[in-house]
């Protein structure tokens, strides 16, 4: 799934959907559509978070290796 969004945009849209559903602002006719979109956004956000975590861990490892070489 390729969404052309930033994490922040996806999260904001997800919160809006959650608010609409919680406040019963979504008609039955579009409820399944909103839930499907929410599912896509959740998957997108999870993928972004995992990728960021992996990248940060790699940077930390490189910094640790660099620090060991300097000592």
Helices and strands as residue ranges (DSSP letters): H 7-22, H 28-70
